[in-house]
Amino acid sequence: MADKLLVRAYNVEVGDCFYCRIPKARKVGNAVDDFHMLIDCGSVGTAGNLTSAIANLQTLLPLKNGKRRLDLLVVTHEHKDHIAGFDPDQFNNIRIERIWMNTAMDPDHPQAELTNQLHGLATRAMRNITGLNAAMSPELAELAALFAVDNDEAMTALRDTLPARNNITPTYVHAGMKPADLDLPLTGATIRVLGPEKDIDHFYLGEEADEGLQQLMAGGAAFRDAPLQPTTVSPANISLADFRHLQSRMMSSAFAFAELSSKVTNNTSVVLLIEWKGKRLLFVGDAEWDTKFKDGKANGSWNVMWHERKALLNSRLDFLKIGHHGSENATPWNDQEDGTVTEPSTILDAILPKPQGNAKPKARAIVSTKRKNYETIPRSALLAEIGRRVQNVRNYKEALGTRATTLPKYTEFEKAWIKSPQPKRTDLEQMLSGVNFVDVEIEA
C-alpha cells in the first residue's frame, strides 16, 4: 500500500539488491512524494537475476522527464556480490539523483591509505592465482570471485560513468556526517550513517597494521612482483615437487591477503539507520562483529558502532536486513554453548529483544541468500535464533514438504534446523512462490 514503507529484497542468489520506498518523505519545494532508494546490486550467481531485479525496480520508480527517478543509490562496499549489477546499460532508463559509497571506496581518502593498499594487493594476488588455472579449494574459489576483474568495470561505472550521465558527484559517506553533508530532501524521515567511521585504518586495521601488512607483503612477493601465466606444466628449471610447493605457497599467501582484505572490506560497509514515523530500520551490508572492541586494533564494525554510535544503535529495531547472506560473522549473537553473555549477544538483545511471556515479536527481517557449499552462508542456527525474535517467519519444512530434502547440503546444514521458524529467505521464498523478491511492508 502507498502509505506503508516498503522494503523489497530481490533474489539475486548470493548477493544483495534491496529497494526501499519511504512514503511521502521526499520534499522538493512545496512538492511532497515518495522517496525511493536502492541499496546494492550484486551477485556471485547468474547475471539474469540482476537483470530481472533492475527491470522490476523500474516498475516501482516514478517517471521524471522520460526516465525513472531513483532518489538515492547506496553502495555498501566493494565486493562483487554487492556491485556486479552496476552495468550502465542496465540503468539507461533510470535517473539517479545521488550515489553514496563508503569512505574506504574513495581512492584518495588519507585515512584509508593502508586499507586501499591491502585491497590492491589482495586483488592482484587473487587474479594472479586465478590465472594459474590450478585447482582451488572451495573457500579460495569463493574469495577469488569477490576480487574478479569485472569489479573494475562496476567501480568505473559507479565513480565515473553513472555520475557523469546523471550530472552528479558521488558522496563517500562515513559515520558522524551531518544532514547538511548528506543533502537529502527528506521530510518526516531521517537516514543516518552508523558505519564506517571516517578513520578506516585506525578502527578496522589497527595501529599495528603497518608492520603486519609489510610482513604479509613480503610473504606474497612471489606472486606480487610479476604476473603469473596460466600453466599446468612445471618450468624446466625447477623440479615438479618444488613447483607444486611454490604453487602451494602462492595460494596460501594469496588466501591470507584476500581473507584479511575481505574482512576489512566487509567491516567498512555502509550501515544505514532509517527512522520513519517511530519505526527503525537497519541495513548493515556485510558488517562483521568480533568478541569485543579494542581501541587502535582491528575491530568488527558492529563493535565499533556499539562503542562509537551506541546512542543510535541501542534500541529495538522494526526491521533488520540480515548481514552477509546469513553468515554467522555478520549478525552479533551468542554462539557460546554455555550461554555466556558477550558483547555481541548484548547487541542482539538490544536491537532484537526476545519477546517476554506471551508477547509476540514486533520486528521483521529478511535475508538475501542461497545455500551453496558452506554451513556459514547461511548459518541455520543463527537464522533460527533470529526467528525467535522477529514476526515474519516461516517453517520451511512444512512449507516445502518433500522438496526440502532437495535443498543444497540438506543433510549437512539444513536438516537439523529446517523445522525451526526462520526469517524470510529469498532463495526459499522463490522456491515457494516463483516470485523473485520478498516484500516487507511497515505501517507508521
N, C-alpha and C positions, 0 to 999 in steps of 0.2 A: 504494500500500500504506500501511496505517495507521502503520507505523514509519518512513516516509520523510517528509521535509519536502516539501511540495507548493507550487509556485508555478503559479498559473493566470492567464494573460493572456487577457482577453476581447477578441474582435474588435469594437471599437466604432468602426471606421474610423479617422479621425484623432482620437485621444483615448487616455486611459489608464483602465483599470479592472483592477487586479491584486489577486488574492486570494492569501493565504499562510497555510498551516497548518503550525504548528510542533508536531510530535508530542510528547505528554507533557511539555509545557513550562508549562502553567498549573497553579499550585498555590494553592489556597484552603483554608486549614486543613489537614486531612490528605488532602484530595482532590486528585488529580493527573489532568489530562486535556489534550486538545489545546488549543493557543492559536490563535485564529482572528482574522485581520486583513484589512482591505480598504484598499488604497491607491488613492485617487482613484476617481472615477466620472464621466467626462465625455466629450464628443464634439462635434465641429462637423459631424457627419454626422446620420444619421437617428435619431430617438428610439427607434425599435423595437429597435435594437441594445442600448441601455442597459436597456430593459425586459427583454429576454431575458437579459442578464447578471445582473441582480438576481434574476430568477426562478431561474436556475441556482445563484446564490450560496446561496440559501436551502436548496437541497438538500444543501449541504455543511456547514451550521451545525447545532450541536446544539440540541435543543429544551429550553427552560427556561421553566417557568410559562406554557406555551401560546404562546411566541414563540421564534424562532430567535436564539441568542445570538451576538453579534459582540463580541469582546473589545476590539478597537481599530479605529477608523476614522481613517485618516490622510488629510488633505487637503494636498497638497504646495504648491499655490499657486492664486491666484485668476484662472485663465483658464478659459474655457468648456469647452475640451477636457479639463479635469480636474474640473469641478464641475457640469456640466449635468445629471447624473443624480441629483442630491440633491433629488428631489421627495419630500416627506414621505410622500405616498401610496404611493410605491414601497417605503417602509421600514416600513409599518404592522405587518408581521409579524416585524420584527427588533428585538430588544432590544440597543441599543448601550451598551456598558459605558464606553467612553471615546472622546472625539473630540480629535484633535490637529490643529492648524493651525500654519503658520509664524508667527513673531512679528511679521512685517510685516503680517499679516492682522488684527492687533489694532489697531483704530482709535485706541486710547488709548496705544499704545506710544510713549514720548517719543523713542526713538532711531530712529524711522521716520517722523518728522513730515514731512520733505521727500518721502520716498518715497510716503507716502499722499497728500500734496498733489499730487504729479505724477500719481499714478494717477487721482485725481478729475478733474484737468484733462483727462487723456487720454480718460477715459470720456466726459465731456461733449463734448469735441471730436469724437470719433468718432460719437457718437449724433447730434450736430447735422449732421455731414457726411452721415451716412446719411439724415437727414431731407430733405436736398436732392433726393433721388432722381436725383442726377447720376451719369453713368457713372463708375465707378471702375476703376482698374487691378486686376488680379488680386491684386497684393500688398496694396493698400489694402483691398480687399474681404476678404481673409483676416484682416487686422488688425482690421477692423471687427467681424468675427464674434466675436473674443475679448472684445470690450467690449460685447456685446449686453445688452439690458435684462433678459433673463432671468437674467443673472448676479446681479442684486439679489435675485431670488427664491431662488436657490440659497444665497446668503450668509445671508439671513434664516433659511433652514432650518437651516443649519449653526451659526449663532450663537445662535438663539433656539428655533425650533420643535422640532428634534430633541433638543437638550439638555433643554428643558422636559419633553418627552414621556418622556424616559428618566431624568429627575431627576439630571442630571449638569451639570457646568460644563465648557466647552471649555478645553483647555490649549493655550496658544500657545507652541510649543517653539522652542528655538534650540540651537546647538552649545554644549557645555560643561555642560549640565544634568546634575545628579546623579541617580542612580537613585531616590532618595527624592523628587525633584521630579517624576519621570515616573510613579511609583506604578504599576508594572506587577507583576502577580502571577506572575512568571516563575521557573522553576527549570530549570537546565541550558541556559539560553539568555539572551542579552543583546540588547537593541535600543538602539543608540546613535544620537544625532542628531549628524551631522557638519556640517550646514549647515541654515539660515544662521547666521552669527554674530549675537549679540544687537544689536550696534551696526550696524543696517542702513544708515543714511545714510553712515556713515564708510567701510564696506567696499565698498558696492555703488553708491553715488552719488559719494562722494568729498568732500573738504573744500571743493572749489571748486564744488560743485553748486549752492549757493545763488545765486551770481551767474549761472551759466549757465542755471539754471531761470528766474530772473527775465527773462532775455533771451528765453527761449523763450515765457514767458507773454506778454511784450509783443508778440511776433510773432503770437501766437494770439488777440489781443484781439478781432479782428473777429468770430470765431465764439464766443468765450468769454462775452462780456458780454450777449448776447441770443440767445435760441433762434432757430434758423433754421426756416422753414416750407418744406415740400416745394413746389417750383415748377419749372416748365420754361419759364416766361416771364420775361424780364428786367423789373425795375421800370421804371416810366415815367420816373423821374428820373435814369436812368443809361443810358448807351449800351450796346448789346449787347456791344461789344468790351470795355468797362470791366467789365461784369457778368461776362463769361467770365474776364477777368483776375482779378477778385475771387474767383470760384469756385476758380480755379487756386491762388491764394494760400492760400485757406482749406484746400484739400485738402493742400497742401504743409505748412502748419503743423500740421494735424491729424495727418498722417503722421509728422512729427517728434516730436510729443507721444507718439503711440501707439508708435512704434518704440522710443523711449527707455524709456517706461514698461513696455512688454512685455519688454524686455531685463532690466530690474531685477526685474520680477516673476518671470521665469524664474530669475534668479540668487538669489532668496530662496526657492526651492523647498526643502521639507523633504527632506534627504538622510539616509537610514537605512542603517545598517550592522547587519545581523543576524548574530550569531555563535551557532552551534549545533553542539556536538559536533565542534569542529575545522573547521567549514565557515563560510565568509564570503560573505554575500550583500549586494549593494549596490543600493539603489533610489534613483535620483537625480532623480526628477521631470523637470524640463526645465532643470536646472542647466547653465549655459554655461561655456565656457573662453575665455581670452584668451591672448595670446602669453606674458605673464608677469605676476607680481604686483607692484603698486606700492602701498605703504602710503599711505593717505589719498586714493587715487584710485578711480575706478570700476573694479571688478575683476570678473572672471568667478568664479563660485562654485567651480569646480574649482581655480583658482589660490589662492583664499583657503583652501580645505581643505588644499591641499598645503603651505601655509606655516603654518597655524594648527593643523591636525589631522594632521600628517604621520605621527606615530607610529601612528595608527589606519589611515590610508589606504594607507601604503606597504608593502603586502603583497599576495600573489596572491589573487585572488577565486575563488570557486567558482561564483558567479552574478552576472551584471550585467543589470539592467534598462536596456536601451539608451535613452538620454535623447532627449527631444523627437522621438519618432517616427522616429529615424534621421537627424535633421538633423546636418549637418557641424559645427555650432557647439556640440553638446551632448555629444560624446564626444571627449576630448582625443586628438589623433593627429597624426602627422607628415604634413601635406599639402604639405610642401616637396618639389618635384620633384628637388632635388639631394640629398635625404636628410639635410639638416642636422638635427642633434639640437636639439630645442627643449624648453622646459618641458612643453608638452602631450605630446610624444612620450615624454618621460621618465615622465610619469604613466601613460600607457597601458602602457608596458613594465613598470611596477611592478605594475599591477593585473591585466593580461592579458599576461603574457610570451609571446613566441613560443617554441614548443617547439623544442628543440635536437636535431639529428640525426634519429633515427627515432622520437623520443618523440612521443606524441600529446597534444593539448591536454587539459587537465583541467577547464577551466571550461565553463560553459554561459551562454547569453544568449538573450534574447527581445526583439524589437522590435515594439511595437504601432503599426501604421502602415497607411496606404492611399495609394497614388500618386494625386496629382491633377495639378496644373499645374507643379510645381516640381522641379528637379533636387535640391534640398537636403532634401526630405522625401519619401522617404528618399534620402540620398546613397549611390548604389550603390557608389562606390569605397570609402567608409568601411565599408559592410557587408561588402565583400569583404575588407578589411583585418581586421575583427573575425573574419570567417570563418576566417582563418588561425590564430586564437588560441583558438577555442572548439571544442567537440566536437559539439554538436547543430546541425549544418549541413545544408543541402540544396542540391543543384544544381537550381535551378528550371527550367532549360532542359530537362533530362532529365525532371523530374517532370511538367511541364506539357505538354511536347511542343509541338504546333502552337498550343495555347492561349496559349502565352507571347506570341505576336505580337499577341494581343488586349489585352494589358495597356495601361493608360493611358500615353501618352507612351513607348511601347515603343522606337521608333526613336531618340528623343532621349536618353532617360535609362536605359533598361533593356538594350537590345540588346548593348552593349559589355561588360556585366557579368553577364548572366543565366546564363552558364555557370560563373561563379565560385561556389564554395560560400559560402553566406551563412547567418547565424544565422536561426533560425525567425522568419518574418514572419507576423503574424496575418492580414493580407489574403490572402496567397498560400496559407497553410495552410488557410483556409476554402475557397478555390477547389478545393483538392485533396480535402479530406475532407468538406466540408459541415458541419463542426462549428464552432461559433462561439467556440472557445477553443483555446489552446495550453498544454499542461502541461509542466512540468519537475519531475521527482522527484529528490531529492537524498538519498543514503544517508549515514548517520553514518559 
